[in-house]
């Protein structure tokens, strides 16, 4: 793409898409007709810079309307936001869901990641490409978060409005129908279909999924909704933080940092304003728990974010939602609007004199944006590259201000803590891993889906619930960034300490089973390809190491024993370098699954 910004003009559609987001331009500096006032003074400065964070929504607006981002459209958006075009181009090309080259208005994303690969994604792609007529772009996609319904496809047709269709589990015929006639595609099954335990007594986090109408605020309140927020106002911010701390709740995204400590550190910062960020950009292959909560119980997340913001002194919350979740987006937009209309968000929440509101920001296909500081950069309108620490987000996070960041599962755990009390919550699970945990089970099982179990249940007990198939060869814990365990290691307790002692990781709760029909070397190669594609490229160990890892696995994909020895030695050396020297968790964990497959499963013996 040759950049000649200023030479290209936006089309009427492109201009309308940007103006719908930003409002009509007010001066010739922003693209309006020149007026006498424009000759007298220049507008911009701090006011213009303060709108840099609208760059990502602006790119979405253009991409949604037209299907790709032209030079003229990007130039117009840059003029409106006073953003250097070269920087905006770097942002636009960072995300997989955007294109700066012409493409059809309809894009069909076909998942080729681990669960879908095991379910025949390669053959599916070949069949779709053979049948689709020109006018649809087929793109092989990393995990779409639909692992319980593999193989999966997502069709997006640009226009006003943009139309989407999810097809999962899909066939060639159904995927082609979704791409050519998204409005005629079958409706997605309800979120409760992803919860085999739906409606069972004893559930805590999932108790409303399949029981409550996710579009009805009244139904949510009739089933205990907003009891926790009222309790929070009774306790006060310090009391809420004390309950969360005493409960033993730790982050459910994989890092397992104590939530109460994070909240206390943010609340204590004298610098203001404070921000709350909900990380709903779950992109780890095999992870789909946050999607199910947002689709099946969206008001719970809205309430939980309000509690967290109140406790930490935040008055603005950002919900960063991955771009491949159209139904979750619609459910949350509706829930936020209803909560705002009923006085549960806004200037006076529940008549308590506390102001808080939530803004949804859509991701655009970047696994690295699940890292908290990369997520902050993405919201601010920069490339989603991780920042060096310190300073930590509790001191200088979003917009350089104290910020608390939690994922969806972590936040919704706060509601039962306040409703049942910290001691009762801490009595669930084990001493070091308290409370219930959500597990995303997929692969070679009869009943894939989200399962809620107390910490301490064994891997075997979980797989028994899911109906593991005969011929189980291996289980991947923690997703692509996790590790494999053997079929004779199902006694591993599903706790942070238990998996650590077993030499693996619990991660975000991915449990992906593979039977002996799945070719393990091809699976490892897909993991390596994933990390190569998703590395942001900022640091050398990850940028170079993920490529070298993939190259070595390509060479030994069909070799074993002595023929693979040199490349396995190289893999170990590269893996150590990535683990020791990468800036963020992506590079630090990119070798984990491959290492575990070699050492525990004898993948290349």
Secondary structure, DSSP 8 states (H G I E B T S, - for coil): ----TTTS---HHHHHHHHHHH-S--SGGGTS---HHHHH----THHHHTTGGGHHHHHHHHHHHHSS--HHHHHHHHHHHT--HHHHHHHHTTSTT--SS---SEEEEEE-SHHHHHTTHHHHHHHHHHH--TTEEEEEES--S-GGG-SEEEEEE-SSS-EEEEEES--HHHHHHHHH-GGGS-----GGGG-TTTT-TT-SSSTTTTTS-TT-HHHHHHTTTTHHHHHHHHHHHHHHHHHHHHHT-B-SSSS--BHHHHHHHHHT--SS-EEEEEEE---STT--HHHHHHHH-HHHHHHHHHHHHHHHTEEEEEEEE-TT-HHHHHHHHHHHHHHHHTTSSBSSGGGSS--BEEEEEE--S-GGGGSHHHHHHHHHTS------SSS-TTTS-GGGS-EEEEEHHHHHHHHHHHHH-HHHHHTSB-SSSBSEEEEEEEESBSS-EEEEEETT-BHHHHHHHHTB-TTEEEEEESGGGSEEEETT-TT-BSSHHHHHHTTS--TTSEEEEEETTS-HHHHHHHHHHHHHHH--S-SHHHHHHHHHHHHHHHHTTT--GGGGHHHHHHHHHHHHHHHHH-SSHHHHHTTHHHHHHHHHH-TT-
